[in-house]
């Protein structure tokens, strides 16, 4: 590589860096402004620290109580999230495919799927605690109930997004229903499915928290309840941070899998964007 090529490559990298800084600068400034406002809130408005603990106190509580309080209980909550989410993924995909491919199953199961979301989770949770006790089982069931619906809907939408002309062409080639589903419908539905998977990945954390809040011995929700009763709001906010990080981790994990499984989708979308 000549000196001219190296200089050109260096200028290109510098332009990309400047472009990235400009793109992310508003978000960075907003985060910095929120941090400053949070830190100065009690000073400016003359409020006690238990109303809105300063951010450094929350981070200190999250660090000091990590080993004995947060990490063990966060691990319990995370197990509930992971197990419930995986069950929701499998059941949501199977139900979605069944609804899309079978008119009989659609008429039989779709009303039940919709009605399962019409009943508030807080109304079901106490009954599940009575039936299954204070262990992980009722929390996992709640995670499944709150997470599978977006997967079902996006799976059905994606499978039905294939154009009629494509289906007529496959029919003229005597393709079986399995071949159509496996080779055409399901790949075309993957972008829709992953949209539902990412949505469910985040709300699965909410489901675990709701289940623990109604009745649990271990988990982040009991930690928050005890801290709230003692006006330890720094501990409450620290637990909220742990839950938030858990949701962010779930979302990023699904996004990483999405980018590896349907790389063609992002390449096509990038090419379309460049064409525009």
NORGIFEN-V330026 format. One record per helix or strand. SS is the DSSP state (hx for helix, st for strand). FROM is the first residue (numbers start at 1). LEN is the number of residues. If there is no record, write none. Layout:
BEGIN
[[SS	FROM	LEN] [SS	FROM	LEN]]
END
This chain:
BEGIN
[[hx	3	43] [hx	55	10] [hx	66	36] [hx	103	16] [hx	121	12] [hx	136	24] [hx	164	9] [hx	177	38] [hx	220	10] [hx	233	29] [hx	263	13]]
END
